Amino acid sequence: MPSLEFKKILYLTQSAEKLRAQLSGQRLTLQQATPLRDDISTDEITPVAILSHYDDKLGDYAHAGLQLNGEQPIGVRTLRTSGFDVLVAGRRYGKGSSREHSPAAEKLAGVRLVFAESFERIYRQNADNIGLFTSTNFDLLAKLESGESLTLEELVEGRDALAAAILRAGGMLKFGQAQLLSTAVMVPTAAPPAQTLFQKIMARHLLRTPVTATQPEVGQGVFVQADWRFIHEYYTGMAAHMLHVALGKPLALRAPERIVVFEDHTSYVGTSPAHVRGGLVPNVLAMCQAQRDFAAEYGLRMHRILTDDEAALDDGSNVAGISHAMMAEHYALPGQVVVGTDSHTPHSGALGCVAFGVGTTDMANAFVTGAVRLTVPDCLRVELVGSLPMGITAKDIVLHLLALPFIREGGGVGKVFEFTGSAVAQLRTDERATLTNMCAELGGLTGIVAPDAETVAFLKERRGVDFVVEPWMHSDTGAHYAHSLQVDCCRLSPMVASPGDPGNGIELSKLKQTVPVDIAYGGSCTAGKREDFDHYHAVLSWALAQGLSVPPTVKLYLQYGTTAVRDYCLAKGYAKTFEAVGAVMLQPSCGACANCGPGSSTNADQVTVSAINRNFPGRSGPGQVWLASPPTVMASALAGELISFEGLKARVKGKKG
């Protein structure tokens, strides 16, 4: 059996000094390098500002955003020129965004194998798809340290059969052309006596292929047929490039009428500090044009960005916004499968469908074969009981879950989060979408809420769809769950997550220090929905009645998630309130959340309180980002420091007497 030689190991340690020593030529062992850095995010492997590169240039930036002790020891081209072909890290490697740019950059920089104690699902699947080896078997690392070589079979040992087959084939596109051009949905056989809703939906979309099981078990790889596939501008150029290189022109796309293309990350790129400072605006514009060309060439449905100038002239025909929020507003239905090139695709799970993120190669393969790869997951039941106290939102629930030891230790990685219980029944769909959206931060494949009367009302009100919930659309009594969590929502209080990771949750009342705020941001897919803007308005209209406004030391940004949300707010008269308190209003788009628009910090000394879903290092600028709920973000903007809405009201009442 042929062997594979690996030459040089880089240990991604928690010590910047040890990392610099390795980059300078010193060789370390695992024992010398420990403790290893945990939670290395894709934002650090490939910072968002460089994602306009979708070719060989990506390799220059591998790990340029990695932060250790406040330093970024790996510079541009450092990894590429240093000769390391093996990386070693700790737990939850590749967490965060679904961007395939991260493993692609590593591979282009010369990396051929990544060891970690555990990997995030999307990162590892993306690595498989491009032929980058990953392993959690540190016995193999010991062999490399002793100078031995490895075989291909050693590297795929312990992986599910599908992952191993894809790696043996040299990647997903080669595998797909050999195995997936003629597939059909299997006719469900006799179902187990009790299934989860996720399992029922999967059974109705499972594809028969030569290399996958007809009755797959947890951990096995399968392919499913998606009802909807969507992609946005940071991925389309890369997907088009790899497809045309591999398959030529023109492509034969499978069911192109079920593909949706979005521009949603680049509305404000011309004023994004990171892009302007880095001279990246021309690259981004070229990337957007590549997407427009691809959509036009193949007649794909496309939603384009809406700039401030265009908004002033908009006649209502330009329906725009953040891709996954738009999917819930316009396309997804209960019982369907929705896949997109964004880790927050689970947003649509609030409607009772299976929605999950995939990488560029998975989507490219799905464009031409119709098949979407999935590793069969376990399901995790999250029962939310009781009633939410005044001022507590779904964001507080998620920040509470993220802070639980079970989640912080990776208990949710790759699982389906099913949200149920009396508190969920009380939540409207927008708030349910916050729960499912942030399953990306919880480490899950997706989140799902069984459709009910609220779902039917949402579809009728927002889309004019008369939907009938079918009898099977629920989890059965006695269905198996790998784990169950129960949260007594009556006992929750306002939460924040301190800078660095969404899992750094703490009850706001337990903060021991005053945290001054320079920037407050309300928006993103997580917090740019109608109900989020109801919360923003409730706090700010109360403030005006008290004679309060945002102090000059704080910059407040509010950004709509979609044009439908903007139009709702205009119809409700919210804009007058937002203007009166001094908020900067932004058109529907991803923005500060992904460091691609106003609201991002511009220097390391700035502190932001934000309603976004992630606060990884560098995610929203070089400053420190605290995550909070919409009411807490607005109250903090008004106070100039972290405070809950209830806390602000008590403070104002105390001053009055």
HUHU-V614722 format. One record per helix or strand of 3 or more residues. SS is the DSSP state (~ for helix, > for strand). FROM is the first residue (numbers start at 1). LEN is the number of residues. Records with the same first field share a line. If there is no record, write none. Layout:
SS=FROM-LEN + FROM-LEN
//
This chain:
>=9-3 + 86-4 + 113-4 + 133-3 + 206-3 + 221-5 + 228-5 + 259-4 + 301-3 + 337-4 + 354-4 + 371-5 + 379-7 + 416-5 + 446-3 + 483-6 + 495-3 + 505-3 + 519-4 + 555-5 + 584-3 + 607-4 + 624-5
~=16-8 + 30-4 + 42-4 + 48-3 + 56-6 + 78-5 + 101-8 + 121-10 + 138-8 + 152-5 + 161-9 + 172-8 + 197-7 + 233-15 + 256-3 + 269-3 + 273-5 + 281-18 + 308-6 + 323-8 + 343-9 + 360-10 + 394-10 + 405-4 + 422-5 + 429-9 + 439-4 + 453-11 + 489-3 + 508-3 + 524-4 + 530-16 + 563-10 + 574-8 + 592-3 + 630-10 + 645-12
//
